[in-house]
Amino acid sequence: MLEHIRDKVLGLKEEERRKFYSACFSFPSSQALGFSELMEIIQKIPSRDEVRIFLSLENEDPFIIVKNSTEAEYRAFIEETLEDEMIFTKIEINKTLADGHFSIYRYQKFVEDIVGLSMEDVLKTFSMFLDGAGKNIVFELFDSPNIFYTKTMYFLPVGNREIDCNFSRTQRLLACRDNTYFYNQDSYGLLPDDFKIEVGYEGNPFKELFMKLETILAASFIASNATIQSGQMKLQIMGQRSVDYVCRLNEIMGNQVLYKIYDWIYSGGSSIDKAIIARNIICLHCKYEPLLNLDEKVLSSIQSNYNLYLKDNVGQYLELKNKVAEFISDIVSRTGEYATELLDKFKANVIAIFGFLFTVVIAGIVSDQPLNNIFTKDITVILELVLVGSVVYLFICYGQSKYQMNKVYESYEKLKKSYDKILTEDDIQECFRGDYLILDMKKTIGKSEKIYLFLWGVFLLVLLVIVEYISEAPVVIPFLKKIAGRFCK
């Protein structure tokens, strides 16, 4: 606003309070500012604000420039000054909230003024702004390009496009009145949403303050009764038992979980039912943890209990952990059986092959043919066909094992999915222990299968080599030699 005169004046000092802005500076009469330069300052001020420029000489009444002042009046004042006499200047702007807009001429000074107030005065100040604005308020920044906004307050550079506000502040205030007795609600007509920053920027000097205000108000509207007085917040939460909580406002740290609980209570569904359930859970939890230290697990527990309330599945919830434990125990037992079943089939296959070999040998013994002529070409081919059949059997057994295991894993996932409308994701993960058991079982079974397959494969390969070696008419080795010979030519 004063950028065009900063290099022409001396000792510029600016101050800004909630509804008042002032700037003081001086300049010699010989280098007096032009009337157009002073009017340019006035013309930048919105019509809703009252601006006056005081020009004064030492020990004399000031000359005042307002929006309808004339250049002739200003020239007459300058002509009466002595050469190089200092003209002391003060710009005063009385700011007014109109049509949901409010001016901030020196943003950092405005922030310093607000942050320097007590927490109760900060609440009164923003309550005054929002009560006068109605639905939402736009703070027009004259010296800052940064943008940030909450659900109801928008801090935007002058001329910036306004953002649509779909949040019904009046409706939310009425819902809060129905659920909580907030002793100060007439004095502090505020909501946590007023300070919930939706879009911000790095280094925002309001961030910490707004987080505290958001937490204070969220806790107040979660509680059954709330009072802010003499720098303290007093809360009473009545559920399965009654919890009283007192803390100093300036010692409160921001807690986003409290806002999430508040927002969940008042966003859709019956806020009264939600508030009752939330207070019951918080009362139980606050045996071990202060209210302002509530974490995400408390929110998850509140939501789970509300889902049960809606679905009328309390019995199912109480039986869930036992059912899950039994199911997982059954899975562990079945997957262990499937893993050892592959080993049992391997053993049966080995017995069958050796049984066939013994049958061949015994048949040779009782026949008139010498023992060294038992493994004829025909016998060798039959034995090797048996080994091929064993390989096929190996793949069939492996495929059957994988199919059985996949069906077990599918049933596990179906059980988890069956509870997704009753429990939250965090509760499901807790009940199923983060899938630790099933993942560990998959790893163990996979390792066992690899070992059994390796042993089975090695056994068949070794047996093939032995058969080819003792046979009087080997089949595979000559065939491989023949192929190798063709490639080597």
PADODO-706647 format. One line per field, with one value per residue (C-alpha): residue in one letter; x, y, z. Coordinates in Angstrom, 2 decimals. Example, Ala and Ser with C-alpha at 12.3 -4.5 7.8 and 13.67 -1.06 7.14 Angstrom:
2
rest	[a, s]
px	[12.30, 13.67]
py	[-4.50, -1.06]
pz	[7.80, 7.14]
//
This chain:
489
rest	[m, l, e, h, i, r, d, k, v, l, g, l, k, e, e, e, r, r, k, f, y, s, a, c, f, s, f, p, s, s, q, a, l, g, f, s, e, l, m, e, i, i, q, k, i, p, s, r, d, e, v, r, i, f, l, s, l, e, n, e, d, p, f, i, i, v, k, n, s, t, e, a, e, y, r, a, f, i, e, e, t, l, e, d, e, m, i, f, t, k, i, e, i, n, k, t, l, a, d, g, h, f, s, i, y, r, y, q, k, f, v, e, d, i, v, g, l, s, m, e, d, v, l, k, t, f, s, m, f, l, d, g, a, g, k, n, i, v, f, e, l, f, d, s, p, n, i, f, y, t, k, t, m, y, f, l, p, v, g, n, r, e, i, d, c, n, f, s, r, t, q, r, l, l, a, c, r, d, n, t, y, f, y, n, q, d, s, y, g, l, l, p, d, d, f, k, i, e, v, g, y, e, g, n, p, f, k, e, l, f, m, k, l, e, t, i, l, a, a, s, f, i, a, s, n, a, t, i, q, s, g, q, m, k, l, q, i, m, g, q, r, s, v, d, y, v, c, r, l, n, e, i, m, g, n, q, v, l, y, k, i, y, d, w, i, y, s, g, g, s, s, i, d, k, a, i, i, a, r, n, i, i, c, l, h, c, k, y, e, p, l, l, n, l, d, e, k, v, l, s, s, i, q, s, n, y, n, l, y, l, k, d, n, v, g, q, y, l, e, l, k, n, k, v, a, e, f, i, s, d, i, v, s, r, t, g, e, y, a, t, e, l, l, d, k, f, k, a, n, v, i, a, i, f, g, f, l, f, t, v, v, i, a, g, i, v, s, d, q, p, l, n, n, i, f, t, k, d, i, t, v, i, l, e, l, v, l, v, g, s, v, v, y, l, f, i, c, y, g, q, s, k, y, q, m, n, k, v, y, e, s, y, e, k, l, k, k, s, y, d, k, i, l, t, e, d, d, i, q, e, c, f, r, g, d, y, l, i, l, d, m, k, k, t, i, g, k, s, e, k, i, y, l, f, l, w, g, v, f, l, l, v, l, l, v, i, v, e, y, i, s, e, a, p, v, v, i, p, f, l, k, k, i, a, g, r, f, c, k]
px	[0.00, 2.88, 5.39, 5.38, 6.43, 8.79, 11.91, 10.59, 9.79, 11.73, 11.21, 8.30, 6.66, 3.56, 1.29, -1.82, -4.30, -7.47, -9.57, -7.02, -4.01, -1.58, 1.57, 3.82, 6.54, 7.87, 9.28, 10.72, 8.38, 10.84, 10.38, 6.71, 4.75, 2.42, -1.28, -1.75, 0.64, -1.33, -4.65, -3.28, -2.92, -6.51, -7.87, -6.35, -8.37, -11.71, -14.79, -15.78, -12.76, -12.38, -8.99, -7.52, -4.09, -2.84, -0.20, 1.18, 3.91, 5.48, 3.08, 0.29, -3.05, -2.90, -4.20, -6.41, -6.80, -9.81, -11.38, -13.14, -10.22, -9.08, -5.63, -6.09, -6.47, -3.28, -1.30, -2.47, -1.14, 2.25, 2.68, 2.33, 5.24, 8.80, 11.53, 12.95, 10.41, 9.53, 6.00, 4.95, 2.47, 0.19, -2.16, -5.04, -7.44, -10.42, -11.26, -14.82, -16.15, -18.60, -20.11, -17.90, -14.66, -12.06, -8.80, -5.31, -2.80, 0.32, -0.11, 2.88, 1.84, -1.71, -0.38, 1.82, -1.17, -3.35, -0.64, 0.19, -3.33, -4.42, -6.16, -9.53, -9.06, -8.08, -11.32, -13.30, -11.59, -12.31, -15.80, -16.37, -15.12, -17.26, -20.38, -20.22, -19.43, -22.09, -21.36, -17.64, -15.11, -12.46, -9.37, -7.94, -4.14, -2.63, 1.03, 1.24, 1.03, 0.47, -2.84, -4.30, -7.79, -9.90, -13.47, -14.82, -11.92, -9.98, -6.74, -6.30, -4.28, -6.37, -8.08, -7.67, -10.62, -12.72, -13.19, -16.63, -17.68, -19.92, -19.68, -22.88, -21.60, -25.03, -26.18, -23.01, -23.34, -26.89, -25.79, -23.06, -25.56, -27.77, -24.95, -22.76, -23.36, -20.62, -20.95, -19.14, -20.87, -22.67, -19.34, -17.32, -19.58, -16.81, -16.21, -13.05, -13.72, -13.06, -9.41, -8.91, -6.45, -7.51, -4.79, -1.71, 1.84, 5.22, 6.08, 2.50, 2.75, -0.87, -0.37, 0.48, -2.16, -4.88, -3.94, -4.36, -7.70, -8.89, -7.94, -9.54, -12.85, -12.87, -12.36, -15.12, -17.66, -16.72, -17.25, -20.64, -19.94, -17.25, -16.16, -13.39, -12.65, -9.69, -7.19, -8.38, -10.46, -12.67, -14.29, -16.60, -17.14, -19.98, -20.05, -19.79, -18.06, -17.51, -14.17, -13.25, -10.39, -8.78, -5.85, -4.40, -5.14, -1.61, -0.23, -2.43, -0.70, -2.47, -3.97, -5.48, -7.15, -9.51, -10.63, -11.13, -13.33, -15.30, -15.70, -16.80, -19.45, -20.98, -20.61, -23.59, -25.74, -27.07, -24.64, -26.31, -25.75, -22.21, -21.41, -22.68, -20.53, -17.48, -17.78, -18.10, -14.92, -13.02, -14.06, -12.63, -9.47, -8.82, -8.15, -4.68, -4.17, -4.93, -7.64, -5.28, -3.07, -5.74, -4.43, -5.79, -6.53, -9.19, -10.83, -10.79, -12.32, -15.07, -15.90, -15.90, -18.33, -20.59, -20.59, -21.61, -24.33, -25.67, -25.45, -26.71, -23.85, -22.54, -22.62, -20.71, -18.10, -17.63, -17.14, -14.83, -11.50, -12.37, -13.58, -10.49, -8.23, -10.00, -9.86, -6.17, -5.45, -7.34, -5.39, -2.07, -3.13, -4.38, -1.42, 0.94, -0.92, -0.74, 2.99, 3.65, 1.24, 3.69, 6.41, 4.14, 3.46, 7.19, 7.75, 4.95, 6.46, 9.90, 8.39, 6.47, 9.56, 11.71, 8.88, 8.81, 12.61, 12.47, 9.71, 11.90, 14.91, 12.88, 11.32, 14.81, 15.92, 13.11, 13.53, 16.16, 17.79, 21.14, 21.05, 23.43, 20.90, 17.93, 18.09, 17.41, 16.36, 12.69, 13.07, 15.13, 12.45, 9.74, 11.77, 12.39, 8.71, 8.00, 10.42, 8.65, 5.38, 6.90, 7.82, 4.24, 2.99, 5.37, 3.80, 0.28, 1.04, 2.66, -0.30, -2.75, -0.78, -0.75, -4.50, -5.25, -3.06, -4.67, -8.13, -6.99, -5.61, -8.81, -10.94, -8.69, -9.19, -12.94, -13.13, -11.32, -13.58, -16.71, -15.89, -15.10, -18.62, -18.52, -14.99, -12.56, -9.41, -7.28, -9.46, -9.30, -5.52, -5.35, -7.62, -5.69, -2.35, -1.39, -1.52, 1.70, 0.68, -0.53, 2.51, 4.83, 2.99, 3.29, 7.01, 7.43, 5.30, 7.09, 10.46, 9.26, 7.85, 11.15, 13.06, 10.65, 10.67, 14.45, 14.78, 12.22, 13.93, 17.40, 16.11, 14.60, 17.71, 20.05, 17.81, 17.77, 21.57, 21.84, 19.37, 21.21, 24.55, 23.56, 21.37, 22.82, 20.93, 20.72, 18.34, 18.76, 22.58, 23.15, 20.35, 21.96, 25.39, 23.90, 22.33, 25.55, 27.52, 25.28, 25.73, 29.50, 29.88]
py	[0.00, 2.40, 0.91, 3.93, 6.36, 4.26, 5.78, 9.34, 9.42, 9.13, 6.88, 4.84, 2.84, 0.72, -0.84, -2.92, -4.07, -6.04, -3.14, -0.40, 0.32, 3.22, 4.37, 7.23, 8.93, 12.40, 14.38, 17.90, 20.48, 21.14, 17.52, 17.26, 14.33, 15.17, 15.30, 12.49, 10.27, 10.75, 10.22, 7.04, 5.67, 6.63, 5.18, 1.79, 1.58, -0.26, 1.88, -0.13, 1.26, 4.83, 6.41, 9.72, 11.22, 13.70, 16.22, 18.34, 20.78, 21.14, 22.61, 23.16, 21.53, 18.84, 19.20, 16.20, 14.61, 12.39, 10.87, 14.10, 16.49, 18.76, 19.45, 23.19, 22.60, 20.53, 23.16, 25.87, 23.84, 23.23, 26.89, 27.95, 25.73, 26.98, 25.64, 22.34, 22.29, 18.69, 17.56, 14.76, 12.42, 9.77, 7.50, 6.01, 3.40, 2.22, -1.19, -2.41, -5.87, -5.66, -8.31, -10.95, -9.10, -7.63, -5.84, -6.68, -4.07, -5.35, -9.09, -9.73, -6.92, -8.27, -11.75, -10.35, -8.55, -11.69, -14.05, -11.67, -11.93, -14.38, -17.48, -16.22, -12.89, -14.70, -16.68, -13.48, -11.78, -14.50, -14.94, -11.23, -11.61, -14.64, -13.38, -10.26, -12.19, -14.87, -17.89, -17.24, -14.43, -13.34, -11.56, -9.49, -9.30, -6.12, -7.04, -10.86, -13.19, -16.27, -18.08, -20.22, -20.99, -23.05, -24.21, -20.74, -18.25, -17.35, -15.39, -14.26, -11.56, -8.60, -9.38, -13.12, -15.29, -16.32, -20.00, -21.57, -22.51, -25.58, -25.90, -25.08, -23.31, -22.52, -26.13, -27.39, -24.86, -26.02, -29.68, -28.82, -27.02, -30.13, -32.43, -30.38, -27.83, -25.33, -22.63, -20.05, -20.73, -17.39, -15.61, -17.86, -18.70, -20.71, -24.20, -26.30, -26.13, -22.38, -23.16, -26.42, -25.36, -26.92, -25.32, -23.71, -22.77, -23.38, -20.93, -19.81, -17.88, -18.76, -22.55, -23.34, -21.00, -22.38, -25.95, -25.10, -23.38, -26.33, -28.73, -26.60, -26.33, -29.98, -31.15, -28.79, -30.18, -33.81, -33.32, -33.41, -30.10, -27.55, -24.22, -21.80, -19.38, -17.66, -19.13, -22.69, -25.23, -27.46, -30.51, -33.21, -36.35, -38.55, -42.09, -45.41, -43.33, -39.60, -37.99, -34.42, -32.72, -29.33, -27.72, -24.30, -22.94, -21.73, -25.22, -27.05, -28.65, -29.44, -32.91, -33.73, -36.91, -34.83, -32.94, -36.23, -37.54, -34.28, -34.23, -37.88, -37.18, -34.27, -35.52, -37.65, -40.04, -39.35, -37.01, -37.78, -41.54, -41.00, -38.65, -41.18, -43.97, -41.71, -40.57, -44.14, -45.19, -42.05, -42.51, -46.03, -44.97, -41.92, -44.22, -44.62, -41.63, -37.87, -36.59, -34.44, -37.47, -39.58, -41.43, -43.05, -46.33, -44.59, -43.21, -46.68, -48.19, -45.54, -46.19, -49.97, -49.72, -47.42, -49.85, -52.60, -50.38, -49.79, -53.42, -54.91, -57.40, -57.17, -60.96, -61.41, -58.90, -60.59, -63.95, -62.58, -63.09, -66.66, -67.43, -65.94, -67.84, -71.12, -70.47, -69.61, -72.70, -74.79, -73.18, -73.93, -77.56, -77.98, -76.28, -78.42, -81.51, -80.37, -79.81, -83.27, -84.83, -83.96, -85.75, -88.76, -88.98, -88.79, -91.71, -93.71, -93.08, -94.24, -97.41, -98.07, -97.68, -99.90, -102.40, -102.56, -103.03, -105.84, -107.48, -107.39, -108.79, -111.54, -112.43, -112.76, -114.97, -117.48, -117.56, -119.51, -116.26, -115.28, -112.28, -110.25, -110.32, -109.07, -105.42, -106.01, -103.29, -104.00, -103.94, -100.74, -99.02, -100.09, -98.82, -95.50, -95.19, -95.74, -92.90, -90.66, -91.56, -90.60, -87.18, -86.72, -87.82, -85.32, -82.42, -83.64, -83.84, -80.40, -78.88, -80.50, -79.14, -75.62, -75.80, -76.92, -74.17, -71.50, -72.57, -72.20, -68.70, -67.72, -68.81, -66.72, -63.62, -64.22, -64.35, -61.02, -59.47, -60.66, -58.29, -55.16, -53.79, -54.43, -53.48, -50.82, -51.76, -51.19, -53.54, -56.22, -55.96, -56.24, -59.32, -61.04, -59.92, -58.13, -61.45, -62.48, -66.12, -66.69, -64.97, -67.01, -70.20, -69.33, -68.86, -72.16, -74.15, -72.64, -73.61, -77.17, -77.62, -76.58, -79.09, -81.98, -81.15, -81.00, -84.38, -85.96, -84.62, -85.69, -89.18, -89.68, -88.37, -90.61, -93.62, -92.91, -92.76, -96.08, -97.83, -96.61, -97.70, -101.30, -101.88, -104.06, -101.90, -98.31, -95.98, -92.41, -92.11, -93.31, -90.99, -88.01, -88.90, -89.08, -85.62, -84.18, -85.64, -83.90, -80.53, -80.98, -81.61]
pz	[0.00, 0.78, -1.64, -3.96, -1.20, 0.96, -0.62, -0.24, 3.45, 6.69, 9.72, 8.38, 11.17, 10.72, 13.32, 12.92, 15.48, 15.02, 13.72, 13.38, 11.15, 11.46, 9.70, 10.81, 8.78, 7.97, 5.03, 4.56, 3.12, 0.30, -0.81, -0.01, -1.38, -4.20, -3.58, -6.12, -4.16, -0.96, -2.76, -4.32, -0.79, 0.03, -3.21, -2.45, 0.75, 0.34, 0.81, 3.89, 5.78, 7.02, 6.24, 7.32, 6.72, 9.33, 8.27, 11.09, 11.86, 15.24, 17.84, 15.28, 14.62, 11.94, 8.42, 7.62, 4.21, 3.61, 0.50, -0.54, 0.14, -2.73, -4.11, -3.51, 0.22, 0.26, -1.68, 0.69, 3.62, 1.96, 0.98, 4.61, 5.70, 5.98, 3.70, 4.96, 7.79, 8.66, 8.03, 10.38, 8.80, 10.25, 8.32, 10.34, 9.04, 11.01, 9.57, 9.24, 8.41, 5.51, 3.22, 4.80, 3.90, 6.23, 5.41, 6.64, 5.50, 7.25, 7.74, 10.01, 12.37, 12.44, 13.32, 16.09, 17.56, 17.56, 18.80, 21.65, 23.08, 25.75, 24.41, 25.67, 23.89, 20.70, 20.90, 21.47, 18.53, 15.99, 17.39, 16.74, 13.16, 12.36, 14.11, 11.95, 8.76, 9.01, 6.80, 6.25, 6.21, 3.70, 5.07, 2.22, 2.47, 1.03, 1.46, 1.31, -1.72, 0.46, 0.58, 3.33, 4.48, 6.84, 6.28, 7.13, 7.07, 3.92, 3.97, 0.36, -1.43, -2.60, -5.89, -5.55, -6.61, -3.66, -2.84, -2.64, 0.87, 1.14, 4.88, 6.80, 9.87, 11.31, 11.11, 12.76, 15.60, 16.28, 16.33, 18.83, 21.06, 21.07, 22.16, 24.48, 27.17, 26.34, 28.96, 26.80, 23.51, 23.52, 24.04, 21.75, 18.80, 17.21, 15.82, 15.48, 11.72, 11.85, 12.60, 10.70, 7.99, 4.70, 2.55, 4.04, 3.25, 4.82, 7.57, 8.24, 11.56, 12.41, 12.10, 15.73, 17.15, 14.89, 15.85, 19.55, 18.97, 16.89, 19.72, 22.47, 20.64, 19.50, 23.08, 24.25, 21.78, 22.46, 26.19, 27.90, 29.67, 28.92, 30.39, 29.45, 32.26, 33.91, 31.46, 32.03, 30.17, 32.32, 30.75, 32.01, 29.95, 31.16, 29.84, 31.62, 34.23, 34.67, 33.85, 34.81, 33.05, 33.75, 31.96, 31.31, 27.86, 27.20, 27.92, 25.42, 22.44, 19.19, 18.78, 15.38, 16.68, 18.83, 15.73, 13.86, 16.68, 16.78, 12.98, 12.96, 15.62, 13.74, 10.14, 9.12, 11.12, 14.58, 16.32, 19.66, 19.33, 18.09, 20.98, 23.56, 22.12, 21.80, 25.42, 26.66, 24.89, 25.94, 29.58, 29.57, 27.78, 29.97, 32.92, 31.45, 29.15, 29.39, 27.09, 25.02, 24.30, 22.60, 19.54, 16.37, 18.17, 20.27, 17.13, 15.54, 18.66, 18.69, 15.03, 15.54, 18.43, 16.44, 13.49, 15.87, 17.27, 13.77, 12.66, 15.90, 15.77, 19.30, 19.74, 16.52, 17.63, 21.00, 19.29, 16.61, 18.33, 19.34, 15.84, 14.27, 16.68, 15.89, 12.16, 12.18, 14.29, 11.72, 8.89, 10.58, 11.07, 7.50, 5.83, 7.90, 6.68, 3.06, 3.37, 4.85, 2.33, -0.45, 1.52, 2.05, -1.68, -2.33, 0.06, -1.58, -4.99, -3.83, -2.36, -5.57, -7.76, -5.54, -5.34, -9.10, -9.21, -6.66, -8.69, -11.78, -9.89, -8.22, -11.56, -12.99, -10.11, -10.50, -14.28, -16.19, -17.39, -15.72, -13.35, -15.45, -18.26, -16.22, -17.38, -21.01, -23.37, -22.79, -19.02, -19.27, -21.35, -18.90, -15.92, -17.60, -18.47, -14.79, -13.99, -16.54, -14.89, -11.56, -12.95, -14.16, -10.76, -9.17, -11.09, -10.34, -6.62, -6.64, -8.51, -6.08, -3.12, -4.56, -5.26, -1.72, -0.25, -2.42, -1.28, 2.33, 1.67, -0.16, 2.78, 5.05, 2.91, 2.70, 6.49, 6.75, 4.14, 5.93, 8.81, 6.79, 7.30, 11.02, 12.03, 10.90, 9.04, 12.16, 14.22, 11.53, 11.38, 15.16, 15.26, 12.48, 13.95, 10.79, 8.82, 10.57, 11.06, 7.50, 6.01, 8.20, 7.20, 3.50, 3.92, 5.81, 3.34, 0.36, 1.80, 2.57, -0.94, -2.52, -0.38, -1.20, -4.92, -4.94, -3.20, -5.49, -8.60, -7.45, -6.60, -10.05, -11.80, -9.79, -10.38, -14.13, -14.22, -12.30, -14.59, -17.66, -16.19, -15.24, -18.30, -21.08, -23.61, -22.28, -24.06, -22.78, -22.67, -26.30, -27.43, -25.67, -27.09, -30.58, -30.23, -28.77, -31.67, -34.19, -32.50, -32.28, -36.06]
//
